[in-house]
């Protein structure tokens, strides 16, 4: 029983790495498909992928406005509270204890993670001309829409609307996961803890995209605004 902790931690890390790898590979596959390039029987035999709606690129003013709003918007506080609640339930990290004080520390840590991630994503996105907003697909059918929603977690659009692997999104999750270790106690400050935090954040983001895709009436509420 003494080895249960390391075993659970290793399983969490493996699951997080698998999730990140799946999203990246699936996103690359979707972004590489060009239905217009298929002809003849090959085109008829292939199930068409999700169709993207008309795209309007972000201006520099739009980017700044969305970044500032994302830092202090209601959804930021709801997300931080949700993550803090999970960590409170699992008592992670144990040094912060329980009760209001423990929850407050976890909430502050989660909100700090959010600020760091948003800042990295906004800065890198502007430099690389990547638009990480979630734009619902025009696809029909459950699986195409589900695939679009999940892979959009690590997919961005260029200025012309084309989709590709998002360096700024992946970099923001990675950077925030490791930078946030600097204010964590020693029991939760290792590289494996950063990988776990990154995987959990990617999973929550993917789940949010699924809600945005399938529940538009919820997605338009203030806590699920488009990124």
C-alpha positions in Angstrom: 0.0 0.0 0.0 3.0 2.3 0.5 3.6 2.4 -3.2 0.1 3.4 -4.1 0.9 7.1 -4.3 3.7 6.8 -7.0 1.6 4.3 -9.0 -1.4 6.7 -9.0 0.8 9.6 -10.0 2.4 7.7 -12.8 -1.0 6.7 -14.1 -2.1 10.3 -14.0 1.0 11.4 -16.0 0.5 8.6 -18.5 -3.2 9.6 -19.0 -2.3 13.3 -19.4 0.4 12.5 -22.0 -1.9 10.2 -23.9 -4.6 12.9 -23.9 -2.2 15.6 -25.2 -0.8 13.3 -27.8 -4.3 12.2 -29.0 -5.5 15.8 -29.3 -2.3 16.9 -31.2 -2.4 14.0 -33.6 -6.1 14.1 -34.2 -5.9 17.9 -34.7 -3.0 17.5 -37.2 -5.0 14.9 -39.1 -8.1 17.1 -39.3 -6.2 20.2 -40.3 -4.4 18.3 -43.1 -7.6 17.1 -44.8 -8.6 19.1 -47.8 -12.0 17.8 -49.1 -11.7 19.9 -52.2 -8.6 18.0 -53.3 -10.4 14.7 -53.5 -12.0 13.6 -56.7 -13.8 10.6 -58.2 -14.5 7.5 -56.2 -12.0 8.4 -53.5 -14.0 11.5 -52.7 -17.3 9.7 -52.6 -15.9 7.0 -50.3 -14.5 9.4 -47.8 -16.8 10.8 -45.1 -16.6 14.6 -45.2 -15.0 16.3 -42.2 -16.5 19.1 -40.2 -17.2 22.2 -42.2 -15.9 25.5 -40.7 -18.2 28.5 -40.8 -17.3 31.8 -42.5 -14.2 33.2 -40.7 -13.5 36.8 -39.7 -9.9 37.3 -38.6 -9.0 39.0 -35.3 -7.6 42.6 -35.4 -5.0 43.7 -32.9 -7.7 45.6 -31.1 -9.8 42.5 -30.9 -6.9 40.5 -29.5 -6.2 43.0 -26.8 -9.9 43.4 -25.8 -10.4 39.6 -25.6 -7.2 39.1 -23.6 -8.1 41.8 -21.0 -11.7 40.4 -20.8 -10.4 36.9 -20.3 -8.3 37.8 -17.3 -11.2 39.1 -15.2 -14.3 37.7 -16.9 -16.8 35.6 -14.8 -15.8 32.5 -16.6 -12.2 32.9 -15.3 -13.5 32.9 -11.7 -15.9 30.0 -12.3 -13.1 27.9 -13.9 -10.6 28.7 -11.1 -13.3 27.8 -8.4 -14.1 24.5 -10.2 -10.4 23.5 -10.4 -9.8 24.6 -6.8 -12.8 22.5 -5.8 -11.3 19.4 -7.4 -8.0 20.0 -5.7 -9.8 20.6 -2.4 -11.6 17.2 -2.8 -8.3 15.4 -3.6 -6.4 17.5 -1.0 -3.8 18.5 -3.5 -1.4 19.8 -2.3 -1.7 18.3 1.1 0.3 21.1 2.8 -2.5 23.6 2.1 -4.9 21.6 4.2 -8.7 21.9 4.1 -11.3 24.5 5.1 -11.6 28.0 3.8 -7.9 28.8 4.0 -7.0 25.7 2.0 -9.6 26.5 -0.7 -8.5 30.1 -0.9 -4.9 29.0 -1.6 -6.0 26.6 -4.2 -8.3 29.1 -5.8 -5.4 31.7 -5.9 -3.2 29.1 -7.5 -5.8 28.1 -10.1 -6.4 31.7 -11.0 -2.7 32.4 -11.2 -2.4 29.4 -13.6 -5.2 31.0 -15.7 -3.5 34.4 -15.9 -0.2 32.9 -16.9 -1.8 30.7 -19.5 -3.9 33.5 -21.0 -0.9 35.8 -21.1 1.3 33.3 -22.9 -1.5 32.4 -25.4 -2.3 36.0 -26.2 1.3 37.0 -26.7 2.4 34.0 -28.7 -0.8 34.0 -30.6 -0.2 37.6 -31.7 3.4 36.9 -32.7 2.5 33.7 -34.7 -0.8 35.1 -36.1 -2.8 32.3 -34.4 -6.5 32.6 -33.5 -7.4 30.2 -30.7 -11.1 31.2 -30.5 -13.6 28.3 -30.6 -15.9 28.6 -33.6 -18.6 26.0 -33.7 -18.5 23.7 -36.8 -21.2 23.5 -39.5 -20.8 19.7 -39.5 -23.6 17.2 -39.1 -23.5 14.0 -37.2 -22.2 13.3 -33.7 -18.7 12.0 -34.3 -17.6 14.7 -36.8 -18.8 17.4 -34.4 -17.2 15.6 -31.4 -13.9 15.3 -33.2 -14.0 18.9 -34.3 -14.7 20.1 -30.7 -12.0 17.9 -29.1 -9.2 18.7 -31.6 -10.0 22.4 -31.5 -8.4 22.5 -28.1 -5.0 22.4 -29.9 -6.0 23.9 -33.3 -5.7 27.5 -34.3 -6.7 29.5 -37.4 -4.4 31.6 -39.5 -5.4 35.0 -40.8 -6.8 33.3 -43.9 -9.0 31.0 -41.8 -6.9 27.8 -42.4 -6.6 25.5 -39.4 -3.3 24.1 -38.1 -1.7 22.9 -34.8 -1.7 25.8 -32.4 1.8 26.4 -31.1 0.5 29.2 -28.8 -2.2 27.1 -27.2 0.1 24.1 -26.5 2.8 26.4 -25.4 0.5 28.2 -23.0 -0.7 25.1 -21.3 2.9 23.8 -21.0 4.3 27.1 -19.8 1.6 27.7 -17.3 1.9 24.2 -15.9 5.6 24.6 -15.2 5.6 28.2 -14.1 2.8 27.5 -11.6 5.1 25.0 -9.9 7.1 27.9 -8.5 4.4 28.8 -6.0 3.5 25.2 -5.2 4.8 23.3 -2.1 7.5 20.8 -2.6 5.1 17.8 -2.8 3.5 19.3 -5.9 6.4 21.1 -7.6 8.0 18.3 -9.6 8.0 17.9 -13.4 5.5 15.1 -13.1 3.1 17.4 -11.3 3.4 20.0 -14.1 2.6 17.3 -16.7 -0.4 16.3 -14.6 -1.7 19.9 -14.3 -1.2 20.4 -18.1 -3.2 17.3 -18.9 -6.0 18.2 -16.5 -6.2 21.7 -18.0 -6.3 20.3 -21.6 -9.0 17.9 -20.6 -11.2 20.6 -19.0 -10.7 22.8 -22.1 -11.7 19.9 -24.4 -14.8 19.3 -22.3 -15.7 23.0 -22.5 -15.4 22.9 -26.3 -17.7 19.9 -26.4 -20.3 21.8 -24.4 -19.9 24.8 -26.8 -20.4 22.6 -29.8 -23.4 20.6 -28.6 -25.2 23.0 -26.3 -25.2 26.4 -28.1 -27.8 27.8 -25.7 -25.3 27.1 -22.8 -22.3 28.2 -24.9 -23.8 31.6 -25.3 -24.2 32.2 -21.6 -21.5 34.3 -20.0 -19.5 31.5 -18.4 -19.0 29.8 -21.8 -18.2 32.7 -24.0 -16.0 32.0 -27.0 -12.2 32.3 -26.2 
